[in-house]
């Protein structure tokens, strides 16, 4: 084992002209990518009142229901708010286009590919994807073209054979010591390992790290909060939740008189 | 990032902010912190009546951030100081472009109230709250509007109940509800709410609490308990059946007399505690006399 370790000498020029440049280029590209993403970000779209109102209508009943079992407000008030909300949900007052009319057909869910609003969100996702993909592909091509089969560095600690495929990608030798790292493997180590450095340089919310984006696709945004929701259905479902909460309702000040008197020993039991 | 953080507006402090930040106006290059400070300076200048300084800040901020909503809010505030009607028009214009701008909307409502157009302010505030339900501050403002500008205490109580729902653990909201209920004449409800405040702000350790003097908000709640219990007791004594009718359908207390006695006791403890004798001594005589008057 030791004989194979001494049998290989690395030219210091490899360190100066291959190892350092690859690392440096990858760091710089990450930082560049961070700033390009910032440039590409479009300001959050302004939403008209009606849309915000529709989106937040459910918080009203949410707040009411959250404390229903130990509510701070007296029964009469609770009932009036609860009734008013279910009435409004039933009639569709909170819908952004106003209450639906009798003859209207229920709106079908719009196709996300033809809806311009959804398209915008998707395009933004695509743009960041491109900013990430293109430079990484170029760097990988560059390394593959110029430095294919290079051994760049020797790790200062021994490793088991299992790491061979990870550290010596691009070099097909069965018996080279696992501690030697090939150029392509060095690229992948940097690709996944530079996030910590970016966090130091650019702060926590940076977008320089590209390994994270590998797992997302521009279409995943569609499944998130931007997906078109049928608020009318949500409102209708909320009505039964409200009824349920009304059954659980109890005023927190219900027995407060006895509680206080007992605490100060004015009444017993 | 919705606006400048609130600082207590005592005059010396504002004056100090103004003097320390004033050199910023002549600075040629502004760092990233300086933009925020420039905004602070503008608001401080407005508070001290230096509209000219605020104007200069606005010019620089507008040059840096022409389309920022925060700068728009500052511009509105400066207009409010100089020409309220122009400010109202400015707010209307901004809201027409972006009807979901909560900051501008709230400023508009505040300005409407100050200009005396209370009805309009109430309508706008109701619409605002229907959109941004979870703004407890705005619910308090609505309650205040109802109570102070129209003596509509029942509506005020309803607005306060929303604030209570949003912050069920806040004894001050409950206390205000209790006091509003008392003013509205709903004594059984007021008593319950005062007791709820006591329950909320007292500790759980009964043995220790019995000896410790009540502090702060609890003292005020005990005063309320005493007031309500006294009036309810009198009404029961006079023989109006089961006490007063409650608008909210709250039951009258069963032990009004005992509650009054307890409240009196607690108030005496509060005002005779040895540690705070100095600051409390001047009011003690009156409190003792008032407490004793009904015993």
Interface residues (C-beta under 8 A of the other chain):
Chain A: X46 X47 X48 X49 X51 X52 X53 X56 X59 X60 X63 X64 X67 X70 X71 X72 X73 X74 X75 X76 X77 X80 X81 X252 X253 X256 X257 X259 X260 X261 X263 X264 X265 X266 X267
Chain B: X98 X99 X100 X101 X127 X130 X131 X132 X133 X134 X157 X158 X161 X162 X164 X165 X166 X168 X174 X189 X191 X192 X193 X195 X196 X198 X199 X202 X206 X209 X210 X248 X249 X250 X253 X254 X255 X258 X259 X261 X262 X265 X266
